[in-house]
Amino acid sequence: MDAQLDEKALEKSLADSLGDLVPEERTVSEDEFVEIVGQALELVGGEMLFKMCIDVDGRSEFVAAATVGSDEKRQFLLLTLPVNGGTLKVETASKSTNPVAGIAPAYAGLMDVFQAAA
């Protein structure tokens, strides 16, 4: 139950902080998306793992995977924004139905191994 509360609190904290960062309804560039995500994650001490642009039901959207916390308290987030602008959606990867959600923990694990080997 505590993990669910923590996830909800994290999602709400990010969503509340995004009001001024999300562009109005217009085409958003990849650089703008990275800037918006970076600013949002900075507010909660998060780090972007990777980003991509995918097509969902005929619509293009930017997706970023991020991590917040460390060790057992590490949480994975997905941040999505339609390329045509709109609302930035923030959700924990564990609750997301986005196909990218499963990649985030695996990618983070791979980066941990690379860092340990370096």
Sine and cosine of phi, psi and omega as CSV:
sin_phi,cos_phi,sin_psi,cos_psi,sin_omega,cos_omega
0.00,0.00,-0.67,0.74,0.01,-1.00
-0.87,0.49,-0.63,0.78,0.02,-1.00
-0.88,0.47,-0.64,0.77,0.03,-1.00
-0.91,0.42,-0.67,0.74,0.03,-1.00
-0.89,0.45,-0.67,0.74,0.02,-1.00
-0.88,0.47,-0.67,0.74,0.02,-1.00
-0.88,0.47,-0.72,0.70,0.00,-1.00
-0.89,0.45,-0.67,0.74,0.01,-1.00
-0.90,0.44,-0.67,0.75,0.02,-1.00
-0.90,0.43,-0.73,0.68,0.02,-1.00
-0.87,0.50,-0.69,0.72,-0.02,-1.00
-0.91,0.41,-0.67,0.74,0.01,-1.00
-0.86,0.51,-0.71,0.70,0.03,-1.00
-0.92,0.39,-0.70,0.71,-0.02,-1.00
-0.88,0.48,-0.67,0.75,0.01,-1.00
-0.90,0.44,-0.58,0.82,-0.06,-1.00
-0.99,0.15,-0.15,0.99,-0.10,-0.99
-1.00,0.03,-0.21,0.98,-0.09,-1.00
-0.74,0.67,-0.70,0.71,-0.06,-1.00
-1.00,0.05,-0.18,0.98,-0.09,-1.00
-1.00,-0.06,-0.38,0.93,-0.12,-0.99
-0.99,0.11,0.80,-0.60,0.00,-1.00
-0.94,0.33,0.40,-0.91,0.05,-1.00
-0.92,0.40,0.04,-1.00,-0.05,-1.00
-0.90,0.43,1.00,-0.08,0.09,-1.00
-0.31,-0.95,0.26,-0.97,0.00,-1.00
-0.89,0.46,0.73,-0.68,-0.04,-1.00
-0.95,-0.32,0.72,-0.69,0.04,-1.00
-0.99,0.14,0.30,-0.95,0.04,-1.00
-0.88,0.48,-0.62,0.78,0.02,-1.00
-0.90,0.44,-0.65,0.76,0.04,-1.00
-0.90,0.44,-0.66,0.75,0.03,-1.00
-0.87,0.50,-0.72,0.69,0.01,-1.00
-0.87,0.49,-0.65,0.76,0.01,-1.00
-0.91,0.42,-0.71,0.71,0.01,-1.00
-0.88,0.48,-0.74,0.67,0.00,-1.00
-0.89,0.45,-0.70,0.72,0.00,-1.00
-0.86,0.50,-0.68,0.74,0.02,-1.00
-0.91,0.41,-0.67,0.74,0.01,-1.00
-0.90,0.44,-0.71,0.71,-0.03,-1.00
-0.93,0.36,-0.53,0.85,0.04,-1.00
-0.87,0.50,-0.58,0.81,-0.03,-1.00
-0.92,0.40,-0.44,0.90,-0.03,-1.00
-0.91,-0.42,0.17,0.99,0.01,-1.00
0.94,0.33,0.51,0.86,-0.01,-1.00
-1.00,-0.06,0.15,-0.99,0.00,-1.00
-0.67,-0.74,0.74,-0.67,0.04,-1.00
-0.97,0.26,0.73,-0.69,0.03,-1.00
-1.00,0.00,-0.76,0.65,0.03,-1.00
-0.30,-0.95,0.22,-0.98,0.04,-1.00
-0.65,-0.76,0.40,-0.92,0.07,-1.00
-0.33,-0.94,0.20,-0.98,0.09,-1.00
-0.89,-0.45,0.79,-0.61,-0.03,-1.00
-0.78,-0.63,0.32,-0.95,0.10,-1.00
-0.98,-0.22,0.79,-0.62,0.03,-1.00
-0.79,-0.61,0.91,-0.42,0.00,-1.00
0.79,0.61,0.67,0.74,0.05,-1.00
0.99,0.17,0.07,1.00,0.03,-1.00
-0.91,-0.42,0.66,-0.75,0.06,-1.00
-1.00,0.00,0.66,-0.75,0.07,-1.00
-0.58,-0.81,0.53,-0.84,0.11,-0.99
-0.99,0.10,0.61,-0.79,0.04,-1.00
-0.74,-0.68,0.74,-0.67,0.11,-0.99
-0.83,-0.56,0.68,-0.74,0.13,-0.99
-0.98,-0.22,0.64,-0.77,-0.04,-1.00
-0.63,-0.78,0.28,-0.96,0.06,-1.00
-0.79,-0.62,0.59,-0.81,0.06,-1.00
-0.73,-0.69,0.71,-0.71,0.00,-1.00
1.00,0.06,-0.07,-1.00,-0.01,-1.00
-0.55,-0.83,0.24,-0.97,0.03,-1.00
0.78,0.62,-0.78,-0.63,-0.06,-1.00
-0.93,0.36,-0.38,0.93,-0.03,-1.00
-1.00,-0.05,0.09,1.00,0.01,-1.00
-0.92,0.40,0.74,-0.67,0.06,-1.00
-0.82,-0.57,0.53,-0.85,0.01,-1.00
-0.94,-0.33,0.69,-0.72,-0.02,-1.00
-0.86,-0.50,0.44,-0.90,0.20,-0.98
-0.87,-0.50,0.74,-0.67,0.07,-1.00
-0.86,-0.51,0.83,-0.55,-0.05,-1.00
-0.80,-0.59,0.57,-0.82,0.02,-1.00
-0.56,-0.83,0.81,-0.59,0.06,-1.00
-0.86,0.50,0.63,-0.78,0.01,-1.00
-0.86,0.51,-0.52,0.85,0.01,-1.00
-0.99,0.16,0.18,0.98,0.02,-1.00
1.00,0.02,0.09,-1.00,-0.01,-1.00
0.77,-0.64,-0.53,-0.85,-0.10,-0.99
-1.00,-0.03,0.74,-0.67,0.11,-0.99
-0.98,0.21,0.84,-0.55,-0.01,-1.00
-0.99,-0.17,0.75,-0.67,0.02,-1.00
-0.85,-0.53,0.79,-0.61,0.04,-1.00
-0.52,-0.85,0.43,-0.90,0.08,-1.00
-0.96,0.28,0.58,-0.82,-0.02,-1.00
-0.89,0.46,-0.53,0.85,-0.03,-1.00
-0.91,0.41,-0.43,0.90,0.00,-1.00
-0.97,-0.23,-0.12,0.99,-0.10,-0.99
-0.98,0.22,0.55,-0.83,0.13,-0.99
-0.99,-0.17,-0.01,1.00,0.03,-1.00
-0.92,0.40,0.73,-0.69,-0.02,-1.00
-0.88,0.47,-0.34,0.94,0.01,-1.00
-0.96,0.29,-0.36,0.93,-0.08,-1.00
-0.83,0.55,-0.61,0.79,-0.02,-1.00
-0.95,0.30,-0.32,0.95,-0.03,-1.00
-0.98,0.19,-0.53,0.85,-0.12,-0.99
-0.83,0.56,-0.81,0.59,-0.01,-1.00
-0.89,0.45,-0.61,0.79,0.01,-1.00
-0.90,0.43,-0.68,0.74,0.01,-1.00
-0.89,0.45,-0.71,0.71,0.00,-1.00
-0.88,0.47,-0.65,0.76,0.05,-1.00
-0.88,0.47,-0.66,0.75,0.03,-1.00
-0.90,0.44,-0.69,0.72,0.01,-1.00
-0.91,0.42,-0.58,0.81,0.06,-1.00
-0.88,0.48,-0.68,0.73,0.01,-1.00
-0.90,0.43,-0.69,0.72,0.02,-1.00
-0.89,0.46,-0.67,0.74,-0.01,-1.00
-0.91,0.41,-0.62,0.78,0.02,-1.00
-0.92,0.40,-0.54,0.84,-0.03,-1.00
-0.99,0.17,-0.34,0.94,-0.07,-1.00
-0.97,0.26,0.00,0.00,0.00,0.00
